[in-house]
Each structure stands twice: as structure tokens, then as C-alpha cells.
Amino acid sequence: MPLDMEFARQADLAMEAIFAVLSEFDPDELDADLAMGVLSMEFADGSKCIMNRQTAAQQIWLAQGASAWHFAQEEADAPWMDTKGRGELRSVLAEQLSGKLGRAIKL
């Protein structure tokens, strides 16, 4: 499988798994939508958190407020790790969601 296709497959799997968890949240608390490689999350206060795949960079990018992270995989099926050493994708997102929602979130 070409590298770009394998990256897209791995990124989509990661985002679909996260979206499945977020879909269980009360939409008045957090409204999540996944389409075309972009996972958007909107909070009750109208603020947003966006995750998207960046095929050219072979990364998943996450932005929330004024903060941004870039996650990459060492190999297929490996965890998505921040390129600046700030943690694993699910952990970083759970921390951001916990801060916004005022309760502990586990992904």
C-alpha cells in the first residue's frame, strides 16, 4: 500500500476510535463531528477543538484555543506521539477535554 494511503488509513482509524467515544457525550456538553479527515469538537461555550490529518506531513494535528500539537507514528499501529515530546494523542486530547468540561475524561 502506498505510504499516503497507509497514513490515511492509520489516521482515520485513530480519529474514528476517538469519535466513537466522543459520540457518547451529551451534545449539549460536547458536539463532535467527523468528516473528510477532520474531527471537530464544539463545546457548550461555542469554543472548538479541531483534529485533522495532514497527509503531506504524515501527521495528525490538534488545535484547541491558542495551543497546537502535531502527532506522528513511528510505525503502523504504534501510538500517535507529539513531535515535541508532549505526550500521546489520546492523553493530550483527554487532558484538553477534561480542562474544558471540568471533569476527568478518559479516551
C-alpha positions as CSV (number, residue, x, y, z in Angstrom):
1,M,0.0,0.0,0.0
2,P,1.4,3.4,-0.9
3,L,2.7,5.4,2.1
4,D,0.0,8.2,1.8
5,M,-2.8,5.6,1.7
6,E,-1.4,3.7,4.7
7,F,-1.0,7.0,6.6
8,A,-4.6,8.0,5.8
9,R,-5.8,4.5,6.9
10,Q,-4.0,4.8,10.2
11,A,-5.0,8.4,10.9
12,D,-8.7,7.6,10.0
13,L,-8.6,4.6,12.4
14,A,-7.3,6.7,15.2
15,M,-9.8,9.5,14.6
16,E,-12.8,7.1,14.2
17,A,-11.9,5.4,17.5
18,I,-11.8,8.8,19.3
19,F,-15.0,10.0,17.6
20,A,-16.8,6.8,18.7
21,V,-16.1,7.8,22.4
22,L,-17.0,11.4,21.8
23,S,-20.3,10.5,20.2
24,E,-21.4,9.1,23.6
25,F,-21.1,12.6,25.2
26,D,-24.2,14.8,25.8
27,P,-24.3,17.0,22.6
28,D,-25.2,20.0,24.9
29,E,-21.8,19.5,26.5
30,L,-19.7,18.5,23.5
31,D,-20.8,18.1,19.9
32,A,-18.4,16.1,17.8
33,D,-18.4,15.6,14.0
34,L,-16.0,13.6,11.8
35,A,-15.9,14.2,8.1
36,M,-13.2,14.1,5.4
37,G,-10.3,13.6,7.8
38,V,-11.4,16.4,10.2
39,L,-12.7,15.7,13.7
40,S,-14.3,18.9,15.0
41,M,-15.5,19.2,18.6
42,E,-17.6,22.1,19.8
43,F,-18.2,22.9,23.4
44,A,-21.2,24.4,25.1
45,D,-19.5,27.8,25.3
46,G,-19.0,27.8,21.5
47,S,-15.3,27.2,21.5
48,K,-13.8,24.5,19.3
49,C,-11.1,21.8,19.3
50,I,-10.1,20.6,15.8
51,M,-8.2,17.4,14.9
52,N,-7.2,16.8,11.3
53,R,-4.9,14.6,9.3
54,Q,-2.0,16.3,7.4
55,T,-1.1,13.8,4.7
56,A,1.9,15.8,3.3
57,A,3.5,15.9,6.8
58,Q,2.2,12.4,7.7
59,Q,0.8,13.8,11.0
60,I,-2.4,14.3,12.9
61,W,-2.7,17.9,14.0
62,L,-4.7,19.0,17.1
63,A,-5.6,22.6,17.9
64,Q,-7.5,23.9,20.9
65,G,-7.6,27.6,21.8
66,A,-4.1,29.0,21.2
67,S,-2.4,25.6,21.5
68,A,-1.5,23.1,18.8
69,W,0.1,19.7,18.7
70,H,1.5,17.6,15.8
71,F,1.4,13.8,16.2
72,A,3.2,11.2,14.2
73,Q,3.6,7.4,14.3
74,E,7.0,5.6,14.4
75,E,5.3,2.7,12.5
76,A,1.9,1.4,11.7
77,D,-0.3,0.6,14.7
78,A,2.2,2.5,17.0
79,P,0.8,5.2,19.3
80,W,0.5,8.7,17.8
81,M,3.1,10.8,19.7
82,D,3.5,14.5,19.8
83,T,6.6,15.5,17.8
84,K,7.7,17.8,20.6
85,G,7.5,15.1,23.2
86,R,4.3,16.4,24.9
87,G,2.6,13.1,25.0
88,E,0.3,10.6,23.2
89,L,-2.7,11.8,21.1
90,R,-5.4,10.3,23.3
91,S,-3.8,11.5,26.5
92,V,-3.3,15.1,25.3
93,L,-6.8,15.3,23.9
94,A,-8.3,13.8,27.2
95,E,-6.4,16.4,29.1
96,Q,-7.7,19.2,26.9
97,L,-11.3,17.9,27.1
98,S,-11.0,17.5,30.9
99,G,-10.0,21.1,31.3
100,K,-12.8,22.4,29.1
101,L,-15.5,20.1,30.6
102,G,-14.4,20.4,34.2
103,R,-14.3,16.7,34.8
104,A,-11.9,13.8,34.2
105,I,-12.1,12.5,30.7
106,K,-10.5,9.2,29.6
107,L,-10.2,8.2,25.9
